[in-house]
Amino acid sequence: MAEQLTFDLPVREALQREAFFVSPSNAIALATLDTTELWPSNKLVLTGPRGSGKTHMAHVWAVDRDAIIIDVDELTHADIPMLASMRHVVVENADRIADLPNARDTEEALFHLHNLILAEGGRLLVTASTPPNLWNLCLPDLASRMQGTCVTKINAPDDALLSAMLLKQFEDRQLAISYPLIPFLIKRMERSTANLRCIVEALDAAALRLGKPISRKFAAQVLDNISLSAQDNF
């Protein structure tokens, strides 16, 4: 069969609360976000591996609290007093600060945002893949404040969460599949949310290129090709 012309169309990711699946691996973190009034010192760090649902959970919280979301690498260009005046702010990917070319300026911006929000009686939610003591912060005052912040964690995904995340990835890409494909993929894949996203991307690209439905046989061939490619790159 001739391969079809493909287009790199944007994926519309659903980030509403109704699209968020609660399982034992994330229930405590979600409950902690939902009880904002109980946060010690009015701030919280949400951690979890890449693709674990931190951004989705942060968006749910932001909608509930009418909060503004900003990525850590945008802080140096942001109006910090204006952000603080919003009273509820999410700073995403804070663990990337040390890798930024303007790391020192970013640390100072986060430090001032932290202080201004708390002075306003607001709430600060920070997301990261790792806890604050692993961020390699150079500004002592910021390091002490972040390390003194309560941390809630999204744990490794269980089968229920992996199933829901696979379904969501397929739905975000508007891909029709049969439900038996989900447990089949979970048994064959590395138990990683980052790997899950890569598998769905590969299945989507291959199905579009070859004009074939995503059956279990087709998925097995794609997974085998991914494994062979990984071995060749090793």
Disulfide bonds with the S-S distance in Angstrom:
none
